[in-house]
């Protein structure tokens, strides 16, 4: 598969990508695959995703993923149970120039008009074409807000929210891309008393991997697992 997301979920990872097949000197894309370990609620450990060369898969890496079986989760139809006893194998990097062929074209993103950052539990199963993952190129500018908040453990942490408008509907996604600060702030850890505002213009080279969480307190929350530009700004 081509890796399109390797995002943070608590202290573990949520990796997802699309099947890819070589065909007559080119590529043919297949279905979404999200390898999971059932012990970690739709996630997988960092150790379990290491490739034979010892590195974690990066965006656009082409990797073989050992799979045991289909997870059969109506909330996350892309989930497959990974064989965590075997390492992943890297086969190169998918060309950025061909990335448009992996795009999805959803008529609508997941939407609940009363709340832009979540949908009610069971939303995916009721979709005409159930999906909890999309890879899109936004057709309008994207706005990001980074603010500091105090959690239940009284520890300060960053809240990173990506806002976009798609097909006339406003959406908010929590950014879980671990490389976001590297791309847009030169690797500096961003902590500020005042919220930081960042506009990402629709330049034709901005790509987003968007996802829904598994059910949590009766809702699925919207996640921006990858915010990708090449070259990064």
Secondary structure, DSSP 8 states (H G I E B T S, - for coil): -EEEEEEEETTEEEEEEEEEEEETTEEEEEEEEEEE-GGGTT-B-TGGGBBTTS-B--TTEEEE--EEEE---SS-TTEEEE-TTS-BEEEEE--GGGGGGG----SS----TT-TTEEETTTGGGSTT--SEEEE--SS-EEEEEEEEE-TTS-EEEEEEEEEEETTEEEEEEE--TTHHHHHHTT-----SS-EEEEE---S-EEEEEEE-S-BTTEEEEEEEEEEESS--
